[in-house]
Amino acid sequence: QVQLVESGGGLVQAGGSLRLSCAASERTISDLVMAWFRQAPGKEREFVAADPWTGANPYYTDSVKGRFTISRDSAKNTVSLQMNSLKPEGTAVYYCAAGVYRGNIYVERSGGYNYWGQGTQVTVSS
């Protein structure tokens, strides 16, 4: 069992930056795939970024490549998402997720994750 708690959301102007954090408890995340998803109003939850524990390069959805960076601190049992050059279309609830690695095809799918945080709101004003 893994408990995930996100923090760091808020209101920011377009072009600004935010850093989201996800603190895990109950077990270590060092051998789990850690990811961020987001869900905008009226839309389905979508993949944003993932850090496989396998040592492979992080995954990013195309719309955030070059602007967002996912990182993990295994000593602190946390994962972060640095978001730069934010755009209004980035307004959404951002969710932290954790799961056992099952293969590359599952990394970008919500079904590949067993544990979810409660979400943190990010609002980007134009």
C-alpha positions in Angstrom: 0.0 0.0 0.0 1.2 3.5 -0.9 -0.3 6.7 0.3 0.4 9.7 -1.9 -0.1 13.4 -1.1 0.4 16.1 -3.6 1.2 19.8 -2.9 2.4 22.8 -4.7 -0.6 23.7 -6.9 -1.9 27.2 -7.2 -2.7 30.1 -9.5 0.0 31.3 -11.9 0.1 33.5 -14.9 0.9 32.1 -18.3 4.6 31.8 -18.7 5.2 31.3 -15.0 6.4 28.2 -13.1 5.2 25.9 -10.4 6.7 22.9 -8.7 4.5 20.1 -7.6 5.5 17.6 -5.0 4.2 14.2 -4.1 5.1 12.7 -0.8 4.7 8.9 -0.4 4.2 7.0 2.8 3.7 3.4 3.9 6.4 2.0 1.6 9.4 3.1 -0.5 8.8 4.3 -4.0 12.4 3.4 -5.1 11.1 0.3 -7.1 7.9 1.9 -8.4 7.1 3.8 -11.5 6.1 7.3 -10.5 3.9 9.5 -12.7 1.9 12.6 -13.0 -1.5 12.8 -14.7 -3.9 15.7 -15.1 -7.5 16.2 -15.6 -9.1 19.4 -17.0 -12.8 20.2 -16.5 -14.9 18.1 -18.8 -12.0 16.1 -20.1 -10.5 12.7 -19.4 -7.5 12.2 -17.2 -4.3 12.4 -19.3 -0.7 11.3 -18.9 1.8 14.1 -18.2 5.1 12.5 -17.2 6.6 9.4 -15.6 9.8 8.3 -14.1 10.4 4.5 -14.4 12.5 3.2 -11.6 14.3 1.0 -14.2 16.8 3.8 -14.9 15.2 4.5 -18.3 14.7 8.1 -19.4 11.6 9.8 -18.2 8.5 9.8 -20.3 6.7 13.0 -21.2 3.6 13.8 -23.2 4.5 15.8 -26.3 2.8 19.0 -25.1 5.0 19.4 -22.1 8.4 18.2 -23.5 11.1 20.8 -22.9 9.0 22.6 -20.2 8.2 20.0 -17.5 10.7 17.9 -15.6 9.9 15.0 -13.4 12.3 13.9 -10.7 12.4 11.7 -7.7 14.2 11.8 -4.4 14.3 8.2 -3.1 15.8 9.3 0.2 12.9 11.6 0.9 10.4 9.2 -0.8 9.1 12.0 -3.0 8.6 12.8 -6.6 8.3 16.3 -8.1 7.2 17.9 -11.3 8.8 21.2 -12.2 6.6 23.0 -14.6 8.0 26.0 -16.6 6.5 28.2 -19.3 3.0 27.2 -18.2 0.1 27.7 -20.6 -3.6 28.3 -19.9 -4.3 24.8 -21.3 -2.3 23.4 -18.5 -5.1 24.3 -16.1 -6.2 21.0 -14.5 -6.1 18.9 -11.4 -2.7 17.2 -11.3 -2.5 13.7 -9.8 0.5 11.8 -8.6 0.4 8.1 -9.3 2.5 5.0 -8.4 2.7 1.5 -9.7 4.7 -1.6 -10.3 6.5 -1.6 -13.6 4.7 -3.9 -16.0 6.2 -2.8 -19.3 6.7 0.3 -21.3 3.2 0.2 -22.8 1.7 0.7 -19.4 3.8 3.7 -18.3 1.5 6.3 -20.1 -1.8 4.6 -19.2 -3.7 5.4 -16.0 -4.5 1.6 -15.8 -0.8 1.0 -15.2 -1.0 2.6 -11.7 -2.4 1.2 -8.5 -2.0 4.2 -6.2 -3.2 7.7 -6.7 -3.1 11.0 -4.7 -6.1 13.2 -4.1 -4.9 15.8 -6.7 -3.8 19.4 -6.6 -5.3 22.2 -8.6 -3.2 24.1 -11.1 -4.7 27.2 -12.7 -2.9 29.1 -15.4 -4.3 32.5 -16.2 -3.9 34.1 -19.6 
